[in-house]
Amino acid sequence: MVTPQELDTRKARLNRLSVEGILMRLREMPPTERVLTFRLLEKAKALEVFEQMDRAEQNELVRAMEDPQLIEFWGSWIESGRLNS
């Protein structure tokens, strides 16, 4: 399991990357990991990244976000205070 400190470190590193760098990394990840990584982005950066994705990538990301297990996992992290919504 990832500790809150590790998550903070990953979030900070990710948000320092360029949009192109983030897209490159996201494209190498399986859908679940892609969603979790995308959710670590600051809102403005997430919007930029989403807008640079092609329509198929956008659709895949949205579908992956609707996965009930992922929603439950994300909700538990938010409820525990380990992550902001």
N, C-alpha and C positions, 0 to 999 in steps of 0.2 A: 504494500500500500504506500502511496505517496504521502509524505508528511506535508503539513502546511508550509513549512520553510522551503521544501523542495518545490512545491507548487508555486510559491512566490518567486523563487529563482527562475523557474521555467517561464513564468509569465513575464517577468522583467526582460529576460533574454529574447523571448519571442517578440515582444513589442518594440524592441530596438531594431529588428530586422526590417528590411525594405518590403514593400508589398510583393515584389517579385520573389524575394527570398522566402517569404512565408508561403506563397503559392507553390513554389518548388517543393518545399517540405511537405505541405499538405497533400500534394499529388502523389507523394511516395507512401502515404499512410493508408491503412485500411479505414473504412468508413467510421467505425466507432472512435478510433484514435483521432481521426480528422475532426470529428465533432468536438471532442473534448479539448483538443488543441485550439480549434476555432473559438470556443467559448472562453479561452484565456485571453483573447485579444481585447484591447480597449475598444469601446464602441465605435469610435471614429475609424480606427484601423480595420476593424471587422467589416465595416461598411465598404471601405476601399477595397479590401480583399474580395468580398462578395461580388462587388461590381466588376472586378477584373476576371472573375470566373466565367467560363462559358456556360450556356444554359444547362447543359447536361450536368456539369459539376455543381451548379446551384441546386438543381433538382435532387441530385444524389445527397447533397449535404442536408437539405430540408427533410428528405425522407429519413435519413439516418437520425436526425434530431427527434423524430417522432417515435423512435424505438422505445417501447415501454420500459425495458430494463435500463436504458440510458437515462430516461426521464427520472426513474426511481433513484438511480445512482446520483444523478446531479442534484435532485431534491434533498437527498440525505446529506450531501456535502453542504448545501446552502443552510439547511436546518441546523446543522452542527456548528455553523459559524466558520467553517473552514474556507468558505468561498462565498463571494457576493453573487447575487442573482444578476 
